[in-house]
Amino acid sequence: MKIFNSNIKRILRDKASLITMILVPVVFISLYFVANTSGGVGIRVGIHDGDGTALTERIYENLETHFTLRDVPVEEMQGMLLAGDLDYAVHFPSGYTEGTILGEGPGVEGYESMDNQRYQPFVLYFENYLSGIHSLAREARGEEDLFYRGVERYDQGNFEINYETTGVTATHTAGAMGFLVMGILFFSIRSTTLILKDRKTKIFQRILTSPLSVKQYMFENILSFALLILIQIVLILAIVAGVFRVPMGPSLINLFVILFLFGLSSISLGISMVSLGKDQHKMTTLTTLMVTPMLMLGGVFWPIEIMPETLQNIGMFIPVTWAMKAIDGVLFGSGLGDLWLEMLILAGFSVLFFLLGSWKREDVAQ
């Protein structure tokens, strides 16, 4: 097990590898929790009043006393939510007031940020407020003057809103685990570059003339990478659970299994990239071209659901997507038996990438 022991020592002595292994995911997870668990304070709401009536103006004024509002064009709402400039967006379509008074017509359109839950106090207040207005409309039975008098009295006696941070939810945990997935992927690929270094130092050629076979060499490499990924997952989960007091779902073991399966597929991906890269420069280029888009399409930086359908379909062909789906399932109560498809696909990616990166004896000699 000389290759195995050598790899463990080489990686643990490399400061850059340790930063990729532990520091990078911890920093991103820390920033994520700081940004997404600040309670209701400073909730940013985008409003587009496409109706322009006395009712929508009154609603705007009422909301403005409790929340930070911005006038935002409808076509810009999704982009601002995606960029984190808004927590929630509301569109009053044309005809909203008339439809409300008559008990028919278009309702309010609400768009939420899938990256955080800070908007929840706003939604609670807004839905209750609109519920009261719609109740008044039903009682007014189409009489506009009577309806507006009722709204005025309703505003005068309207309830106040108080909110406070209630802790981290499973949704927060799922978002944080995305950055652990990112850390696993980058660390796996960085670890497999040891094979490139061995090629540069002519270790492959020495293997060909020694009792150690290429298959045994690759087996010990994979085994060492897998052990280091296991250590990374355990350490990060311990930090997340111990420092941030994050709920890890009904089964921490199930979460670990999913993450480790993804780790194996990441190692196989790294090996296939090393096979294609041939040298450090090409490997860096491949990493830039492949890994970042995989994280974007896989739901690490934002929810898959907000992407166009075409991009969602493309995302089905990368392991990150299935890892994130499985993590969500575990955190929200699914057992491993319920996630057999996600696990099978992750295992399939591991086999596929390993076969793509399999070293042939004649390739090694070159």
C-alpha positions as CSV (number, residue, x, y, z in Angstrom):
1,M,0.0,0.0,0.0
2,K,2.9,2.4,-0.7
3,I,0.9,4.5,-3.2
4,F,-2.0,4.7,-0.8
5,N,0.1,5.9,2.1
6,S,2.1,8.2,-0.1
7,N,-1.0,9.9,-1.4
8,I,-2.5,10.5,2.0
9,K,0.8,12.1,3.2
10,R,1.2,14.2,0.1
11,I,-2.3,15.7,0.2
12,L,-2.4,16.3,3.9
13,R,1.0,18.1,3.7
14,D,-0.3,20.4,0.8
15,K,-1.8,23.6,2.3
16,A,-3.7,24.3,-0.9
17,S,-5.3,20.9,-0.8
18,L,-6.3,21.4,2.9
19,I,-7.8,24.8,2.0
20,T,-9.9,23.2,-0.8
21,M,-10.8,20.3,1.5
22,I,-12.0,22.2,4.6
23,L,-11.7,26.0,4.5
24,V,-13.4,26.7,1.2
25,P,-16.7,24.8,2.0
26,V,-16.8,26.1,5.6
27,V,-16.4,29.7,4.4
28,F,-19.1,29.4,1.8
29,I,-21.4,27.6,4.2
30,S,-20.8,30.4,6.8
31,L,-21.6,33.1,4.3
32,Y,-24.7,31.3,3.3
33,F,-26.1,31.1,6.8
34,V,-25.2,34.7,7.5
35,A,-27.1,35.8,4.4
36,N,-30.1,33.5,4.8
37,T,-30.9,33.3,8.5
38,S,-31.3,36.9,9.5
39,G,-35.0,36.6,10.2
40,G,-37.4,39.1,8.8
41,V,-35.2,42.2,9.3
42,G,-34.7,44.1,6.0
43,I,-37.0,42.0,3.9
44,R,-36.7,43.4,0.3
45,V,-39.9,43.3,-1.7
46,G,-40.3,44.2,-5.3
47,I,-43.7,45.6,-6.3
48,H,-45.1,46.2,-9.8
49,D,-48.5,48.0,-9.8
50,G,-50.0,47.2,-13.2
51,D,-53.4,48.2,-12.0
52,G,-52.8,51.7,-10.7
53,T,-55.9,52.1,-8.6
54,A,-56.7,53.6,-5.2
55,L,-56.8,50.1,-3.8
56,T,-53.3,49.0,-5.0
57,E,-51.9,52.4,-3.9
58,R,-53.4,51.8,-0.4
59,I,-52.0,48.3,-0.3
60,Y,-48.6,49.7,-1.3
61,E,-48.7,52.3,1.4
62,N,-49.6,49.8,4.0
63,L,-46.9,47.4,3.1
64,E,-44.3,50.2,3.0
65,T,-44.8,50.8,6.7
66,H,-43.5,47.3,7.5
67,F,-41.1,46.3,4.7
68,T,-38.6,47.7,2.2
69,L,-40.4,48.1,-1.1
70,R,-39.0,48.8,-4.5
71,D,-40.8,49.5,-7.8
72,V,-39.7,46.8,-10.2
73,P,-40.7,46.1,-13.7
74,V,-42.3,42.6,-14.1
75,E,-39.7,41.5,-16.6
76,E,-36.8,42.2,-14.2
77,M,-38.3,40.4,-11.1
78,Q,-36.9,37.0,-11.8
79,G,-33.4,38.3,-12.5
80,M,-33.4,40.3,-9.3
81,L,-34.6,37.4,-7.3
82,L,-31.9,35.2,-8.8
83,A,-29.2,37.8,-8.1
84,G,-30.3,38.1,-4.5
85,D,-31.4,41.8,-4.9
86,L,-35.0,40.8,-3.8
87,D,-36.4,38.4,-1.3
88,Y,-40.0,38.5,-2.8
89,A,-41.8,40.1,-5.7
90,V,-45.4,41.1,-6.1
91,H,-47.2,42.0,-9.3
92,F,-50.7,43.5,-9.3
93,P,-52.0,42.8,-12.9
94,S,-54.3,45.1,-14.8
95,G,-57.9,44.6,-13.7
96,Y,-56.9,43.4,-10.2
97,T,-59.1,45.9,-8.3
98,E,-62.1,45.5,-10.5
99,G,-61.9,41.8,-10.3
100,T,-61.5,41.9,-6.5
101,I,-64.6,44.1,-6.0
102,L,-66.6,41.9,-8.3
103,G,-65.2,38.7,-6.8
104,E,-63.6,37.6,-10.0
105,G,-60.7,38.5,-12.3
106,P,-56.9,38.2,-11.9
107,G,-55.3,37.7,-8.5
108,V,-52.0,38.9,-7.2
109,E,-48.9,37.3,-8.6
110,G,-46.2,36.5,-6.1
111,Y,-42.6,35.4,-6.9
112,E,-40.3,34.1,-4.1
113,S,-36.6,33.7,-3.8
114,M,-35.8,30.0,-3.7
115,D,-32.4,30.7,-2.1
116,N,-33.7,31.8,1.3
117,Q,-36.8,31.9,3.5
118,R,-36.4,35.5,4.7
119,Y,-39.5,36.5,2.9
120,Q,-41.8,34.3,5.0
121,P,-42.9,37.1,7.5
122,F,-43.8,39.2,4.5
123,V,-45.9,36.4,2.9
124,L,-47.7,35.8,6.3
125,Y,-48.6,39.5,6.7
126,F,-49.4,40.0,3.0
127,E,-51.7,37.0,2.7
128,N,-53.6,37.8,5.9
129,Y,-54.0,41.5,4.8
130,L,-55.3,40.5,1.3
131,S,-57.6,37.9,2.9
132,G,-59.3,40.7,4.9
133,I,-59.6,42.9,1.8
134,H,-61.2,40.0,-0.2
135,S,-63.6,39.4,2.7
136,L,-64.7,43.0,2.5
137,A,-65.2,42.7,-1.2
138,R,-67.5,39.7,-0.7
139,E,-69.5,41.7,1.9
140,A,-69.7,44.8,-0.4
141,R,-71.2,42.6,-3.2
142,G,-69.9,44.8,-5.9
143,E,-70.6,48.2,-4.3
144,E,-67.4,50.1,-4.8
145,D,-68.1,53.0,-2.4
146,L,-69.0,50.5,0.4
147,F,-66.0,48.5,-0.3
148,Y,-63.6,51.4,-0.1
149,R,-65.2,52.6,3.2
150,G,-64.6,49.2,4.6
151,V,-61.0,49.1,3.4
152,E,-60.4,52.5,5.1
153,R,-61.7,51.2,8.4
154,Y,-59.8,48.0,8.0
155,D,-56.6,49.9,7.6
156,Q,-57.3,52.0,10.7
157,G,-57.6,48.9,12.8
158,N,-55.1,46.7,10.9
159,F,-52.9,44.4,13.0
160,E,-49.2,45.0,13.5
161,I,-46.5,42.6,12.5
162,N,-43.7,41.4,14.7
163,Y,-41.1,38.9,13.5
164,E,-38.0,37.2,14.8
165,T,-35.4,34.7,13.8
166,T,-36.7,31.2,14.5
167,G,-33.6,29.2,13.6
168,V,-32.3,27.2,10.7
169,T,-34.8,25.1,8.7
170,A,-34.3,22.0,6.5
171,T,-34.4,24.3,3.5
172,H,-31.4,26.2,4.9
173,T,-29.6,22.9,5.5
174,A,-30.2,21.8,1.9
175,G,-28.7,25.1,0.6
176,A,-25.7,24.7,2.8
177,M,-25.1,21.1,1.7
178,G,-24.9,22.4,-1.9
179,F,-21.6,24.1,-0.9
180,L,-20.4,20.9,0.6
181,V,-21.1,19.2,-2.7
182,M,-19.1,22.0,-4.4
183,G,-16.2,21.3,-1.9
184,I,-16.3,17.6,-2.5
185,L,-16.2,18.1,-6.3
186,F,-13.3,20.5,-6.3
187,F,-11.3,18.5,-3.7
188,S,-11.8,15.3,-5.6
189,I,-10.5,16.8,-8.8
190,R,-7.6,18.4,-7.1
191,S,-6.6,15.1,-5.4
192,T,-6.7,13.2,-8.7
193,T,-4.1,15.6,-10.2
194,L,-1.6,13.6,-8.2
195,I,-1.7,11.2,-11.1
196,L,-0.5,14.0,-13.4
197,K,2.3,14.7,-11.1
198,D,3.3,11.0,-11.1
199,R,3.3,11.0,-14.8
200,K,5.5,14.1,-14.9
201,T,8.0,12.4,-12.5
202,K,8.0,9.3,-14.6
203,I,6.5,7.1,-11.9
204,F,4.3,5.4,-14.5
205,Q,7.3,4.2,-16.4
206,R,8.9,2.8,-13.2
207,I,5.6,1.0,-12.5
208,L,5.8,-0.8,-15.8
209,T,9.1,-2.3,-14.9
210,S,8.1,-3.2,-11.3
211,P,5.9,-5.9,-9.7
212,L,3.3,-3.2,-9.0
213,S,0.7,-3.3,-11.8
214,V,-1.1,-0.3,-13.3
215,K,-4.4,-1.7,-11.9
216,Q,-3.0,-1.9,-8.4
217,Y,-1.6,1.6,-8.8
218,M,-5.0,3.0,-9.8
219,F,-6.8,1.0,-7.1
220,E,-4.5,2.5,-4.3
221,N,-5.0,5.9,-5.8
222,I,-8.8,5.6,-5.8
223,L,-8.8,4.1,-2.3
224,S,-6.7,7.0,-0.9
225,F,-8.9,9.6,-2.6
226,A,-12.1,7.9,-1.2
227,L,-10.6,7.9,2.3
228,L,-9.8,11.6,2.1
229,I,-13.3,12.4,0.8
230,L,-14.8,10.4,3.7
231,I,-12.7,12.5,6.1
232,Q,-13.8,15.7,4.4
233,I,-17.5,14.8,4.7
234,V,-17.2,13.8,8.3
235,L,-15.3,17.0,9.3
236,I,-17.7,19.4,7.4
237,L,-20.8,17.7,8.8
238,A,-19.4,17.9,12.3
239,I,-18.7,21.6,11.8
240,V,-22.1,22.3,10.3
241,A,-24.0,20.4,13.0
242,G,-21.8,21.5,15.9
243,V,-21.0,25.1,15.1
244,F,-24.1,26.2,13.2
245,R,-26.5,23.9,15.1
246,V,-28.1,22.9,11.8
247,P,-30.8,20.2,11.7
248,M,-29.4,17.4,9.6
249,G,-32.7,15.7,8.9
250,P,-34.1,12.4,10.3
251,S,-30.9,10.4,9.5
252,L,-27.4,11.8,9.5
253,I,-26.2,8.4,8.2
254,N,-28.4,8.6,5.1
255,L,-27.1,12.0,4.4
256,F,-23.5,10.7,4.7
257,V,-24.2,7.9,2.4
258,I,-25.5,10.2,-0.3
259,L,-22.6,12.6,0.0
260,F,-20.1,9.7,-0.1
261,L,-21.7,8.3,-3.2
262,F,-21.4,11.7,-4.8
263,G,-17.8,11.7,-3.7
264,L,-17.1,8.5,-5.5
265,S,-18.6,9.9,-8.7
266,S,-16.5,13.0,-8.3
267,I,-13.3,11.0,-7.9
268,S,-14.2,9.0,-11.1
269,L,-14.9,12.3,-12.9
270,G,-11.5,13.6,-11.8
271,I,-9.8,10.5,-13.1
272,S,-11.5,10.8,-16.4
273,M,-10.5,14.5,-16.6
274,V,-6.9,13.6,-15.8
275,S,-7.0,11.1,-18.6
276,L,-8.2,13.8,-21.0
277,G,-6.1,16.6,-19.6
278,K,-2.7,15.0,-20.0
279,D,-0.9,18.0,-18.2
280,Q,-1.7,20.5,-15.5
281,H,-2.5,23.4,-17.9
282,K,-5.1,21.3,-19.8
283,M,-6.5,20.0,-16.5
284,T,-7.0,23.5,-15.2
285,T,-8.8,24.4,-18.5
286,L,-11.1,21.4,-18.2
287,T,-11.9,22.2,-14.6
288,T,-12.9,25.7,-15.5
289,L,-15.0,24.6,-18.5
290,M,-16.7,21.7,-16.8
291,V,-17.0,22.1,-13.0
292,T,-18.5,25.5,-12.7
293,P,-21.3,24.9,-15.2
294,M,-22.0,21.6,-13.5
295,L,-22.5,23.4,-10.2
296,M,-24.7,26.0,-11.8
297,L,-26.9,23.5,-13.7
298,G,-27.0,21.1,-10.7
299,G,-28.7,23.4,-8.3
300,V,-25.8,24.4,-6.0
301,F,-25.9,28.2,-6.6
302,W,-29.7,28.5,-7.1
303,P,-32.7,26.1,-7.3
304,I,-33.0,24.1,-10.4
305,E,-36.7,25.0,-10.7
306,I,-36.0,28.7,-11.6
307,M,-33.9,27.7,-14.6
308,P,-35.5,27.4,-18.1
309,E,-36.8,24.0,-19.0
310,T,-34.0,23.4,-21.5
311,L,-31.3,23.9,-18.8
312,Q,-33.2,21.8,-16.4
313,N,-33.2,18.9,-18.9
314,I,-29.4,19.4,-19.5
315,G,-28.9,19.2,-15.7
316,M,-30.4,15.7,-15.6
317,F,-27.2,14.5,-17.2
318,I,-24.8,15.6,-14.5
319,P,-24.2,14.0,-11.1
320,V,-24.6,17.2,-9.1
321,T,-28.3,17.4,-9.9
322,W,-29.0,13.9,-8.6
323,A,-26.9,14.5,-5.5
324,M,-28.9,17.7,-4.7
325,K,-32.2,15.9,-5.3
326,A,-31.1,13.0,-3.0
327,I,-29.9,15.5,-0.3
328,D,-33.3,17.3,-0.4
329,G,-35.0,14.0,-0.1
330,V,-33.0,12.9,3.0
331,L,-33.4,16.3,4.7
332,F,-37.2,16.2,4.2
333,G,-37.7,12.7,5.5
334,S,-37.1,10.3,2.7
335,G,-35.3,7.0,3.4
336,L,-32.6,5.5,1.2
337,G,-35.2,3.1,-0.1
338,D,-37.2,6.1,-1.5
339,L,-34.0,7.5,-3.1
340,W,-33.0,4.3,-5.0
341,L,-33.1,6.0,-8.4
342,E,-30.9,8.9,-7.3
343,M,-28.4,6.5,-5.7
344,L,-28.4,4.2,-8.7
345,I,-27.7,7.2,-11.0
346,L,-24.9,8.4,-8.8
347,A,-23.4,4.9,-8.8
348,G,-23.8,4.8,-12.6
349,F,-22.0,8.1,-13.0
350,S,-19.1,6.7,-11.0
351,V,-18.8,3.6,-13.2
352,L,-19.2,5.7,-16.4
353,F,-16.6,8.3,-15.5
354,F,-14.2,5.6,-14.3
355,L,-14.5,3.7,-17.6
356,L,-13.9,6.9,-19.5
357,G,-10.8,7.5,-17.6
358,S,-9.5,4.0,-17.5
359,W,-5.7,3.9,-18.1
360,K,-4.4,1.6,-20.8
361,R,-0.9,0.3,-20.4
362,E,0.2,1.8,-23.7
363,D,-1.2,5.2,-22.8
364,V,0.8,5.2,-19.6
365,A,4.0,4.7,-21.3
366,Q,3.6,7.8,-23.5
